[in-house]
């Protein structure tokens, strides 16, 4: 996982959610607040449920992809790795955004952080993972699954044991816990 908002290793972001005036489609820009000003880019659409793209204001597939795409960008992760939180984010934040064509809604990174602290305190620390250097498998520390340190250590030990048998000589399976 790359550097993220959790450990303040990069400038904060702002998400500008716009509804096109003519077509009514939703477009999302991500602004990074650098010391010299904002730089903008389009938010990548994580095509998980909605073939037609982003949407807001209700609880369907378009808002699901909107929530997943924003959280994946926020955490700098693949959308599947934030799957446990995008449903709550969709219902708590994205479905409540209601406005008409030509209007814009701004979602500050600080608002996402405040939501996360209130609704998902387990995600306050960056997710940890263990990678197998041979096969590339990854064990992610998901707060809902491995909430206690002992549970995580047991899971890492089990993962290492399962992967140790195919590690080259000199390697002890998946040895290293990777922290962002």
Contact map, one row per residue, 1 for C-alpha under 8 A:
111000000000000000000000000000000000000000000000000000000000000000000000000110000000000000000000000000000000000000000000000000000000000000000000000000000000000000000000000000000011
111100000000000000000000000000000000000000000000000000000000000000000000000110000000000000000000000000000000000000000000000000000000000000000000000000000000000000000000000000000001
111110101100000000000000000000000000000000000000000000000000000000000000000100000000000000000000000000000000000000000000000000000000000000000000000000000000000000000000000000000001
011111111100000000000000000000000000000000000000000000000000000000000000011100000000000000000000000000000000000000000000000000000000000000000000000000000000000000000000000000000001
001111111111000000000000000000000000000000000000000000000000000000000000011000000000000000000000000000000000000000000000000000000000000000000000000000000000000000000000000000000000
000111111000000000000000000000000000000000000000000000000000000000000000000000000000000000000000000000000000000000000000000111000000000000000000000000000000000000000000000000000000
001111111000000000000000000000000000000000000000000000000000000000000000000000000000000000000000000000000000000000000000000001000000000000000000000000000000000000000000000000000000
000111111111000000000000000000000000000000000000000000000000000000000000000000000000000000000000000000000000000000000000000000000000000000000000000000000000000000000000000000000000
001111111110000000000000000000000000000000000000000000000000000000000000000000000000000000000000000000000000000000000000000000000000000000000000000000000000000000000000000000000000
001110011111000000000000000000000000000000000000000000000000000000000000000000000000000000000000000000000000000000000000000000000000000000000000000000000000000000000000000000000000
000010011111100000000000000000011100000000000000000000000000000000000000000000000000000000000000000000000000000000000000000000000000000000000000000000000000000000000000000000000000
000010010111110000000000000000011100000000000000000000000000000000000000000000000000000000000000000000000000100000000000000000000000000000000000000000000000000000000000000000000000
000000000011111000000000000001111000000000000000000000000000000000000000010000000000000000000000000000000001100000000000000000000000000000000000000000000000000000000000000000000000
000000000001111100000000000001111000000000000000000000000000000000000000000000000000000000000000000000000111100000000000000000000000000000000000000000000000000000000000000000000000
000000000000111110000000000111100000000000000000000000000000000000000100000000000000000000000000000000000111100000000000000000000000000000000000000000000000000000000000000000000000
000000000000011111000000000111100000000000000000000000000000000000000000000000000000000000000000000000011110000000000000000000000000000000000000000000000000000000000000000000000000
000000000000001111100000011110000000000000000000000000000000000000000000000000000000000000000000000000011110000000000000000000000000000000000000000000000000000000000000000000000000
000000000000000111110000011100000000000000000000000000000000000000000000000000000000000000000000000001111000000000000000000000000000000000000000000000000000000000000000000000000000
000000000000000011111001111000000000000000000000000000000000000000000000000000000000000000000000000111110000000000000000000000000000000000000000000000000000000000000000000000000000
000000000000000001111111111000000000000000000000000000000000000000000000000000000000000000000000000011100000000000000000000000000000000000000000000000000000000000000000000000000000
000000000000000000111111000000000000000000000000000000000000000000000000000000000000000000000000000011100000000000000000000000000000000000000000000000000000000000000000000000000000
000000000000000000011111000000000000000000000000000000000000000000000000000000000000000000000000000011000000000000000000000000000000000000000000000000000000000000000000000000000000
000000000000000000011111100000000000000000000000000000000000000000000000000000000000000000000000000000000000000000000000000000000000000000000000000000000000000000000000000000000000
000000000000000000111111110000000000000000000000000000000000000000000000000000000000000000000000000011000000000000000000000000000000000000000000000000000000000000000000000000000000
000000000000000000110011111000000000000000000000000001100000000000000000000000000000000000000000000000000000000000000000000000000000000000000000000000000000000000000000000000000000
000000000000000011110001111100000000000000000000000011110000000000000000000000000000000000000000000000000000000000000000000000000000000000000000000000000000000000000000000000000000
000000000000000011110000111110000000000001000000000001000000000000000000000000000000000000000000000000000000000000000000000000000000000000000000000000000000000000000000000000000000
000000000000001111000000011111000000000001100000000001000000000000000000000000000000000000000000000000000000000000000000000000000000000000000000000000000000000000000000000000000000
000000000000001110000000001111100000000111100000000000000000000000000000000000000000000000000000000000000000000000000000000000000000000000000000000000000000000000000000000000000000
000000000000111100000000000111110000000111100000000000000000000000000000000000000000000000000000000000000000000000000000000000000000000000000000000000000000000000000000000000000000
000000000000111100000000000011111000011110000000000000000000000000000000000000000000000000000000000000000000000000000000000000000000000000000000000000000000000000000000000000000000
000000000011110000000000000001111100011100000000000000000000000000000000000000000000000000000000000000000000000000000000000000000000000000000000000000000000000000000000000000000000
000000000011110000000000000000111110111000000000000000000000000000000000000000000000000000000000000000000000000000000000000000000000000000000000000000000000000000000000000000000000
000000000011000000000000000000011111111000000000000000000000000000000000000000000000000000000000000000000000000000000000000000000000000000000000000000000000000000000000000000000000
000000000000000000000000000000001111100000000000000000000000000000000000000000000000000000000000000000000000000000000000000000000000000000000000000000000000000000000000000000000000
000000000000000000000000000000000111110000000000000000000000000000000000000000000000000000000000000000000000000000000000000000000000000000000000000000000000000000000000000000000000
000000000000000000000000000000001111111000000000000000000000000000000000000000000000000000000000000000000000000000000000000000000000000000000000000000000000000000000000000000000000
000000000000000000000000000000111101111100000000000000000000000000000000000000000000000000000000000000000000000000000000000000000000000000000000000000000000000000000000000000000000
000000000000000000000000000000111100111110000000000000000000000000000000000000000000000000000000000000000000000000000000000000000000000000000000000000000000000000000000000000000000
000000000000000000000000000011110000011111000000000000000000000000000000000000000000000000000000000000000000000000000000000000000000000000000000000000000000000000000000000000000000
000000000000000000000000000011100000001111100000000000000000000000000000000000000000000000000000000000000000000000000000000000000000000000000000000000000000000000000000000000000000
000000000000000000000000001111000000000111110000000000000000000000000000000000000000000000000000000000000000000000000000000000000000000000000000000000000000000000000000000000000000
000000000000000000000000000111000000000011111000000000000000000000001100100000000000000000000000000000000000000000000000000000000000000000000000000000000000000000000000000000000000
000000000000000000000000000000000000000001111100000000000000000000001000000000000000000000000000000000000000000000000000000000000000000000000000000000000000000000000000000000000000
000000000000000000000000000000000000000000111110000011000000000011001000000000000000000000000000000000000000000000000000000000000000000000000000000000000000000000000000000000000000
000000000000000000000000000000000000000000011111000000000000000011011000000000100000000000000000000000000000000000000000000000000000000000000000000000000000000000000000000000000000
000000000000000000000000000000000000000000001111111010000000000010000000000000000000000000000000000000000000000000000000000000000000000000000000000000000000000000000000000000000000
000000000000000000000000000000000000000000000111110000000000000010000000000000000000000000000000000000000000000000000000000000000000000000000000000000000000000000000000000000000000
000000000000000000000000000000000000000000000011111000000000110110000000000000000000000000000000000000000000000000000000000000000000000000000000000000000000000000000000000000000000
000000000000000000000000000000000000000000000011111111000000110110000000000000000000000000000000000000000000000000000000000000000000000000000000000000000000000000000000000000000000
000000000000000000000000000000000000000000000010111110000000000000000000000000000000000000000000000000000000000000000000000000000000000000000000000000000000000000000000000000000000
000000000000000000000000000000000000000000000000011111000000010000000000000000000000000000000000000000000000000000000000000000000000000000000000000000000000000000000000000000000000
000000000000000000000000010000000000000000001010011111100000010011000000000000000000000000000000000000000000000000000000000000000000000000000000000000000000000000000000000000000000
000000000000000000000000111100000000000000001000010111110000011011000000000000000000000000000000000000000000000000000000000000000000000000000000000000000000000000000000000000000000
000000000000000000000000110000000000000000000000000011111000011011000000000000000000000000000000000000000000000000000000000000000000000000000000000000000000000000000000000000000000
000000000000000000000000010000000000000000000000000001111110011001000000000000000000000000000111110000000000000000000000000000000000000000000000000000000000000000000000000000000000
000000000000000000000000000000000000000000000000000000111110001000000000000000000000000000000111110000000000000000000000000000000000000000000000000000000000000000000000000000000000
000000000000000000000000000000000000000000000000000000011111001000000000000000000000000000100111000000000000000000000000000000000000000000000000000000000000000000000000000000000000
000000000000000000000000000000000000000000000000000000011111101100000000000000000000000001100010000000000000000000000000000000000000000000000000000000000000000000000000000000000000
000000000000000000000000000000000000000000000000000000000111111100000000000000000000000000000000000000000000000000000000000000000000000000000000000000000000000000000000000000000000
000000000000000000000000000000000000000000000000110000000011111110000000000000000000000000000000000000000000000000000000000000000000000000000000000000000000000000000000000000000000
000000000000000000000000000000000000000000000000110111110001111111000000000000000000000000000000000000000000000000000000000000000000000000000000000000000000000000000000000000000000
000000000000000000000000000000000000000000000000000001111111111111100000000000000000000001000110000000000000000000000000000000000000000000000000000000000000000000000000000000000000
000000000000000000000000000000000000000000000000110000000011111111110000000000000000011001000000000000000000000000000000000000000000000000000000000000000000000000000000000000000000
000000000000000000000000000000000000000000001111110011100000111111111000000000000000000000000000000000000000000000000000000000000000000000000000000000000000000000000000000000000000
000000000000000000000000000000000000000000001100000011110000011111111100000000000000000001000100000000000000000000000000000000000000000000000000000000000000000000000000000000000000
000000000000000000000000000000000000000000000000000000000000001111111110000000000000011011000100000000000000000000000000000000000000000000000000000000000000000000000000000000000000
000000000000000000000000000000000000000000000100000000000000000111111111000000100110010000000000000000000000000000000000000000000000000000000000000000000000000000000000000000000000
000000000000000000000000000000000000000000111100000000000000000011111111100000100000000000000000000000000000000000000000000000000000000000000000000000000000000000000000000000000000
000000000000001000000000000000000000000000100000000000000000000001111111110000000000000000000000000000000000000000000000000000000000000000000000000000000000000000000000000000000000
000000000000000000000000000000000000000000000000000000000000000000111111111100100100010000000000000000000000000000000000000000000000000000000000000000000000000000000000000000000000
000000000000000000000000000000000000000000000000000000000000000000011111111111101100000000000000000000000000000000000000000000000000000000000000000000000000000000000000000000000000
000000000000000000000000000000000000000000100000000000000000000000001111111110000000000000000000000000000000000000000000000000000000000000000000000000000000000000000000000000000000
000110000000100000000000000000000000000000000000000000000000000000000111111110000000000000000000000000000000100000000000000000000000000000000000000000000000000000000000000000000000
000110000000000000000000000000000000000000000000000000000000000000000011111110000000000000000000000000000000000000000000000000000000000000000000000000000000000000000000000000000000
111100000000000000000000000000000000000000000000000000000000000000000011111111000000000000000000000000000000000000000000000000000000000000000000000000000000000000000000000000000000
110000000000000000000000000000000000000000000000000000000000000000000001111111101100000000000000000000000000000000000000000000000000000000000000000000000000000000000000000000000000
000000000000000000000000000000000000000000000000000000000000000000000001000111111100000000000000000000000000000000000000000000000000000000000000000000000000000000000000000000000000
000000000000000000000000000000000000000000000100000000000000000000011011000011111110000000000000000000000000000000000000000000000000000000000000000000000000000000000000000000000000
000000000000000000000000000000000000000000000000000000000000000000000000000001111110000000000000000000000000000000000000000000000000000000000000000000000000000000000000000000000000
000000000000000000000000000000000000000000000000000000000000000000000001000011111111000000000000000000000000000000000000000000000000000000000000000000000000000000000000000000000000
000000000000000000000000000000000000000000000000000000000000000000010011000011111111110000000000000000000000000000000000000000000000000000000000000000000000000000000000000000000000
000000000000000000000000000000000000000000000000000000000000000000010000000000111111111000000000000000000000000000000000000000000000000000000000000000000000000000000000000000000000
000000000000000000000000000000000000000000000000000000000000000000000000000000001111111000000000000000000000000000000000000000000000000000000000000000000000000000000000000000000000
000000000000000000000000000000000000000000000000000000000000000000000000000000000111111110000000000000000000000000000001000000000000000000000000000000000000000000000000000000000000
000000000000000000000000000000000000000000000000000000000000000100110010000000000111111111000000000000000000000000000000000000000000000000000000000000000000000000000000000000000000
000000000000000000000000000000000000000000000000000000000000000100100000000000000011111111100000000000000000000000000000000000000000000000000000000000000000000000000000000000000000
000000000000000000000000000000000000000000000000000000000000000000000000000000000000111111110000000000000000000000000000000000000000000000000000000000000000000000000000000000000000
000000000000000000000000000000000000000000000000000000000000000000100000000000000000111111111100000000000000000000000000000000000000000000000000000000000000000000000000000000000000
000000000000000000000000000000000000000000000000000000000010001101100000000000000000011111111110000000000000000000000000000000000000000000000000000000000000000000000000000000000000
000000000000000000000000000000000000000000000000000000000110000000000000000000000000001111111111000000000000000000000000000000000000000000000000000000000000000000000000000000000000
000000000000000000000000000000000000000000000000000000000000000000000000000000000000000111111111000000000000000000000000000000000000000000000000000000000000000000000000000000000000
000000000000000000000000000000000000000000000000000000000000000000000000000000000000000011111111100000000000000000000000000000000000000000000000000000000000000000000000000000000000
000000000000000000000000000000000000000000000000000000011100001001100000000000000000000011111111100000000000000000000000000000000000000000000000000000000000000000000000000000000000
000000000000000000000000000000000000000000000000000000011110001000000000000000000000000001111111110000000000000000000000000000000000000000000000000000000000000000000000000000000000
000000000000000000000000000000000000000000000000000000011100000000000000000000000000000000111111110000000000000000000000000000000000000000000000000000000000000000000000000000000000
000000000000000000000000000000000000000000000000000000011000000000000000000000000000000000001111111000001000000000000000000000000000000000000000000000000000000000000000000000000000
000000000000000000000000000000000000000000000000000000011000000000000000000000000000000000000011111100000000000000000000000000000000000000000000000000000000000000000000000000000000
000000000000000000000000000000000000000000000000000000000000000000000000000000000000000000000000111110110000000000000000000000000000000000000000000000000000000000000000000000000000
000000000000000000100000000000000000000000000000000000000000000000000000000000000000000000000000011111100000000000000000000000000000000000000000000000000000000000000000000000000000
000000000000000000111101000000000000000000000000000000000000000000000000000000000000000000000000001111100000000000000000000000000000000000000000000000000000000000000000000000000000
000000000000000001111101000000000000000000000000000000000000000000000000000000000000000000000000000111110000000000000000000000000000000000000000000000000000000000000000000000000000
000000000000000001111000000000000000000000000000000000000000000000000000000000000000000000000000001111111000000000000000000000000000000000000000000000000000000000000000000000000000
000000000000000111100000000000000000000000000000000000000000000000000000000000000000000000000000001001111100000000000000000000000000000000000000000000000000000000000000000000000000
000000000000000111000000000000000000000000000000000000000000000000000000000000000000000000000000100000111110000000000000000000000000000000000000000000000000000000000000000000000000
000000000000011110000000000000000000000000000000000000000000000000000000000000000000000000000000000000011111000000000000000000000000000000000000000000000000000000000000000000000000
000000000000011110000000000000000000000000000000000000000000000000000000000000000000000000000000000000001111101100000000000000000000000000000000000000000000000000000000000000000000
000000000000111000000000000000000000000000000000000000000000000000000000000000000000000000000000000000000111111100000000000000000000000000000000000000000000000000000000000000000000
000000000001111000000000000000000000000000000000000000000000000000000000010000000000000000000000000000000011111110000000000000000000000000000000000000000000000000000000000000000000
000000000000000000000000000000000000000000000000000000000000000000000000000000000000000000000000000000000001111111000000000000000000000000000000000000000000000000000000000000000000
000000000000000000000000000000000000000000000000000000000000000000000000000000000000000000000000000000000011111111100000000000000000000000000000000000000000000000000000000000000000
000000000000000000000000000000000000000000000000000000000000000000000000000000000000000000000000000000000011111111110000000000000000000000000000000000000000000000000000000000000000
000000000000000000000000000000000000000000000000000000000000000000000000000000000000000000000000000000000000111111111000000000000000000000000000000000000000000000000000000000000000
000000000000000000000000000000000000000000000000000000000000000000000000000000000000000000000000000000000000011111111100000000000000000000000000000000000000000000000000000000000000
000000000000000000000000000000000000000000000000000000000000000000000000000000000000000000000000000000000000001111111111000000000000000000000000000000000000000000000000000000000000
000000000000000000000000000000000000000000000000000000000000000000000000000000000000000000000000000000000000000111111111101100000000000000000000000000000000000000000000000000000000
000000000000000000000000000000000000000000000000000000000000000000000000000000000000000000000000000000000000000011111111101100000000000000000000000000000000000000000000000000000000
000000000000000000000000000000000000000000000000000000000000000000000000000000000000000000000000000000000000000001111111100000000000000000000000000000000000000000000000000000000000
000000000000000000000000000000000000000000000000000000000000000000000000000000000000000000000000000000000000000000111111100000000000000000000000000000000000000000000000000000000000
000000000000000000000000000000000000000000000000000000000000000000000000000000000000100000000000000000000000000000111111111100000000000000000000000000000000000000000000000000000000
000000000000000000000000000000000000000000000000000000000000000000000000000000000000000000000000000000000000000000011111111100000000000000000000000000000000000000000000000000000000
000000000000000000000000000000000000000000000000000000000000000000000000000000000000000000000000000000000000000000000001111110000000000000000011001000000000000000000000000000000000
000000000000000000000000000000000000000000000000000000000000000000000000000000000000000000000000000000000000000000011001111111100000000000000010000000000000000000000000000000000000
000001000000000000000000000000000000000000000000000000000000000000000000000000000000000000000000000000000000000000011001111111000000000000000000000000000000000000000000000000000000
000001000000000000000000000000000000000000000000000000000000000000000000000000000000000000000000000000000000000000000000011111100000000000000000000000000000000000000000000000000000
000001100000000000000000000000000000000000000000000000000000000000000000000000000000000000000000000000000000000000000000001111110000000000000000000000000000000000000000000000000011
000000000000000000000000000000000000000000000000000000000000000000000000000000000000000000000000000000000000000000000000001011111000000000011110000000000000000000000000000000000011
000000000000000000000000000000000000000000000000000000000000000000000000000000000000000000000000000000000000000000000000000001111100000000011000000000000000000000000000000000001111
000000000000000000000000000000000000000000000000000000000000000000000000000000000000000000000000000000000000000000000000000000111110000001111000000000000000000000000000000000001110
000000000000000000000000000000000000000000000000000000000000000000000000000000000000000000000000000000000000000000000000000000011111000001110000000000000001000000000000000001111100
000000000000000000000000000000000000000000000000000000000000000000000000000000000000000000000000000000000000000000000000000000001111100111100000000000000000000000000000000001011100
000000000000000000000000000000000000000000000000000000000000000000000000000000000000000000000000000000000000000000000000000000000111111111000000000000000000000000100000000011100000
000000000000000000000000000000000000000000000000000000000000000000000000000000000000000000000000000000000000000000000000000000000011111100000000000000000000000000000010000011000000
000000000000000000000000000000000000000000000000000000000000000000000000000000000000000000000000000000000000000000000000000000000001111100000000000000000000000000000111000000000000
000000000000000000000000000000000000000000000000000000000000000000000000000000000000000000000000000000000000000000000000000000000001111110000000000000000000000000000000000000000000
000000000000000000000000000000000000000000000000000000000000000000000000000000000000000000000000000000000000000000000000000000000011111111000000000000000000000000000000000000000000
000000000000000000000000000000000000000000000000000000000000000000000000000000000000000000000000000000000000000000000000000000000011001111100000000000000000000000000000000000000000
000000000000000000000000000000000000000000000000000000000000000000000000000000000000000000000000000000000000000000000000000000001111000111110000000000000000000000000000000000000000
000000000000000000000000000000000000000000000000000000000000000000000000000000000000000000000000000000000000000000000000000000001110000011111000000000000001001000000000000000000000
000000000000000000000000000000000000000000000000000000000000000000000000000000000000000000000000000000000000000000000000000000111100000001111100000000000000000000000000000000000000
000000000000000000000000000000000000000000000000000000000000000000000000000000000000000000000000000000000000000000000000000000111000000000111110110000010000000000000000000000000000
000000000000000000000000000000000000000000000000000000000000000000000000000000000000000000000000000000000000000000000000000000100000000000011111111000000000000000000000000000000000
000000000000000000000000000000000000000000000000000000000000000000000000000000000000000000000000000000000000000000000000011000100000000000001111111000000000000000000000000000000000
000000000000000000000000000000000000000000000000000000000000000000000000000000000000000000000000000000000000000000000000010000000000000000000111111000000000000000000000000000000000
000000000000000000000000000000000000000000000000000000000000000000000000000000000000000000000000000000000000000000000000000000000000000000001111111000000000000000000000000000000000
000000000000000000000000000000000000000000000000000000000000000000000000000000000000000000000000000000000000000000000000000000000000000000001111111110110000000000000000000000000000
000000000000000000000000000000000000000000000000000000000000000000000000000000000000000000000000000000000000000000000000010000000000000000000111111110110000000000000000000000000000
000000000000000000000000000000000000000000000000000000000000000000000000000000000000000000000000000000000000000000000000000000000000000000000000011111110000000000000000000000000000
000000000000000000000000000000000000000000000000000000000000000000000000000000000000000000000000000000000000000000000000000000000000000000000000011111111000000000000000000000000000
000000000000000000000000000000000000000000000000000000000000000000000000000000000000000000000000000000000000000000000000000000000000000000000000000111111100000000000000000000000000
000000000000000000000000000000000000000000000000000000000000000000000000000000000000000000000000000000000000000000000000000000000000000000000000011111111110000000000000000000000000
000000000000000000000000000000000000000000000000000000000000000000000000000000000000000000000000000000000000000000000000000000000000000000001000011111111111000000000000000000000000
000000000000000000000000000000000000000000000000000000000000000000000000000000000000000000000000000000000000000000000000000000000000000000000000000011111111100000000000000000000000
000000000000000000000000000000000000000000000000000000000000000000000000000000000000000000000000000000000000000000000000000000000000000000000000000001111111110000000000000000000000
000000000000000000000000000000000000000000000000000000000000000000000000000000000000000000000000000000000000000000000000000000000000000000000000000000111111111000000000000000000000
000000000000000000000000000000000000000000000000000000000000000000000000000000000000000000000000000000000000000000000000000000000100000000100000000000011111111100000000000000000000
000000000000000000000000000000000000000000000000000000000000000000000000000000000000000000000000000000000000000000000000000000000000000000000000000000001111111110000000000000000000
000000000000000000000000000000000000000000000000000000000000000000000000000000000000000000000000000000000000000000000000000000000000000000000000000000000111111111000000000000000000
000000000000000000000000000000000000000000000000000000000000000000000000000000000000000000000000000000000000000000000000000000000000000000100000000000000011111111100000000001000000
000000000000000000000000000000000000000000000000000000000000000000000000000000000000000000000000000000000000000000000000000000000000000000000000000000000001111111110000000111100000
000000000000000000000000000000000000000000000000000000000000000000000000000000000000000000000000000000000000000000000000000000000000000000000000000000000000111111111000000010000000
000000000000000000000000000000000000000000000000000000000000000000000000000000000000000000000000000000000000000000000000000000000000000000000000000000000000011111111000000000000000
000000000000000000000000000000000000000000000000000000000000000000000000000000000000000000000000000000000000000000000000000000000001000000000000000000000000001111111110000011000000
000000000000000000000000000000000000000000000000000000000000000000000000000000000000000000000000000000000000000000000000000000000000000000000000000000000000000111111110001111000000
000000000000000000000000000000000000000000000000000000000000000000000000000000000000000000000000000000000000000000000000000000000000000000000000000000000000000011111110000010000000
000000000000000000000000000000000000000000000000000000000000000000000000000000000000000000000000000000000000000000000000000000000000010000000000000000000000000000111111000010000000
000000000000000000000000000000000000000000000000000000000000000000000000000000000000000000000000000000000000000000000000000000000000110000000000000000000000000000111111101110000000
000000000000000000000000000000000000000000000000000000000000000000000000000000000000000000000000000000000000000000000000000000000000010000000000000000000000000000000111111000000000
000000000000000000000000000000000000000000000000000000000000000000000000000000000000000000000000000000000000000000000000000000000000000000000000000000000000000000000011111100000000
000000000000000000000000000000000000000000000000000000000000000000000000000000000000000000000000000000000000000000000000000000000000000000000000000000000000000000000001111100000000
000000000000000000000000000000000000000000000000000000000000000000000000000000000000000000000000000000000000000000000000000000000000000000000000000000000000000000010011111111100000
000000000000000000000000000000000000000000000000000000000000000000000000000000000000000000000000000000000000000000000000000000000000000000000000000000000000000100010010111111100000
000000000000000000000000000000000000000000000000000000000000000000000000000000000000000000000000000000000000000000000000000000000001100000000000000000000000000110111110001111100000
000000000000000000000000000000000000000000000000000000000000000000000000000000000000000000000000000000000000000000000000000000000111100000000000000000000000001100110000001111110000
000000000000000000000000000000000000000000000000000000000000000000000000000000000000000000000000000000000000000000000000000000000101000000000000000000000000000100000000001111111000
000000000000000000000000000000000000000000000000000000000000000000000000000000000000000000000000000000000000000000000000000000000110000000000000000000000000000000000000000001111100
000000000000000000000000000000000000000000000000000000000000000000000000000000000000000000000000000000000000000000000000000000011110000000000000000000000000000000000000000000111110
000000000000000000000000000000000000000000000000000000000000000000000000000000000000000000000000000000000000000000000000000000011110000000000000000000000000000000000000000000011111
100000000000000000000000000000000000000000000000000000000000000000000000000000000000000000000000000000000000000000000000000001111000000000000000000000000000000000000000000000001111
111100000000000000000000000000000000000000000000000000000000000000000000000000000000000000000000000000000000000000000000000001110000000000000000000000000000000000000000000000000111
